[in-house]
Amino acid sequence: MGAERDRCEGFGGEIACSRDGDGRPVHRGWAASGGRRRWLAPFILVLLNEGPAHGYALIGALRTMGVAAGELDVGQVYRTLRCLETLGHVRSDWSVAPGHPRRAYELTDHGREALDEWAAVMSERERLIEEFESRYGRIKERPHAGRHTA
């Protein structure tokens, strides 16, 4: 299990940067705590919050959401699922259905807590994007404002 946890470096620990007086996750700034390679985690968690799913169903939903600029890295989805399972955010069981056996994933209580933290991070990102768009919109309203001319 130690080697598996090592592969999941950057997934563990706090996601949001702090908590408010009631213990709810609060976040300031763009980046969540931890590494960049876990960018799929919040999307997988929110999908599993809607109900258990097999890997291919999750991949289809992630494609529909448009989380990748090009082709979605299927291997990264399964690596993320394994890390989320190692951390106790999801659990899986093999299901025997017509065709091939498939692993069904579901969110745990610990995963719901992580999802709450990701929601705080995403809300902060939304605030920052709105701030950027507001400032950029003001620049666009003024001809030649902020533009360098040769």
Steps between C-alpha positions, in 0.01 A plus 500: 500500500796734562610481135144574387485802731833619356348489149216715631730775625329835449152352548497481878473761770289809502350625176363836614747731674301557821168463684254758628374523860242230432761265352389545138776500237617843384746567223687804369712509186497289185681178587372235735749365749704218348615411154364589158460137391180460699297738282251222409419418863229762563318406179507130584381569854209717385395235247512225763298721734218453246524123549728198451650455152734281300823644361374526141186683614719748689724544197194569282370758748843668525513523120151650495607756762795594279766473771775435244595729212565200278460128553447403863788294644314184603803372690504820709135447588571150631817615683293774665230249598764271655647790696157615617433143613836476679413820687156367594307753289344228283450127529453248225361154449506269201159463342403201294287623215445359154833525324820573688525548875523869581601696805225724642615806695310686770569802718576450871427739786867603490455567127201724573718700739765533228229608256395775744859623501518489121175703488674773704797494260273515194296788648820695548607425143162621379547824699845550348373435147219752551755753627718439194206530260383821665843662471552372147156631401594848623816488289305394191257792548783755467658511155874446515503501878777291642632411154852569393553662167821495303 
